[in-house]
Amino acid sequence: MMELLKCPFCGGEVEIAEHYFNTPYWKIKCSKPHCIGQFGWAFCDKEDAIAAWNRRIEPDELIEFRAKYQAVKKELDRINQIGRTASEAVDEQRELK
């Protein structure tokens, strides 16, 4: 069995348990009650559950993700500004009538 990494949100210990809902599934979650990792994830296969829990974003991936996020955010801000400008123009036309 693969070793479980600590919680990626708080660094706390984690728990893995088998549950049943029509079929068995595995759930891994943080053991700290107020951590976001408390919600956990559910998988049909124990090894898949552990592999998913242990996956972490590498620093290079994080830098690339942030750059893409900033580019998308900038474009959305531009689109929103265009929408506001068009909306303001319509309002101005209504006021002139």
Buried (B, 14 or more C-beta within 10 A) or exposed (E): EEEBEBBBEBEBEBEBEEEEEEEEBBBBBBBBEEBEBBEBBEBEEBEEBBEBBBEEEEEEEEEEEEEEEEEEEEEEEEEEEEEEEEEEEEEEEEEEE
